[in-house]
Amino acid sequence: MRVASAINVRVYRLSGGKLLGRFRSGAPVCLLTTKGRKSGQPRTVPLLYLKEGDDLIVVASQGGAPQHPAWYLNLEAEPMAEVEIGHRRVPIVARRVAEHERTELWPRLVKFYPPYDEYQRRTTRPIPVIRLSPT
């Protein structure tokens, strides 16, 4: 998974998002760069996102794995990060949405990317939904 992610990041950056800027389903992809909570080094991952005003909504699903993805744990430790869409880089602050907000967003997220429902059924952890807001 790490190798595929690294390749996706490289191709996305080289093409300015023209390649790998959309998932197979048509969902848009951004690059999220966090600060590694242990290493302190920048860590970049491609993520599907739902645009809501100026904010981006991302889901820490990790395919329904029992543990949260590293990028999410990094944001918990340091919510200041950066998002790339195409060639545009935007500093953001991340926050996990409250349960009432998640309840409102989840149907839209599943409509946008139906596998999220299956991922939630696969795991006992509540899959976090994160709002990335420009600073």
Order of alpha helices (4+ residues) and beta strands (2+ residues): alpha-beta-beta-beta-beta-alpha-beta-beta-alpha-alpha-beta
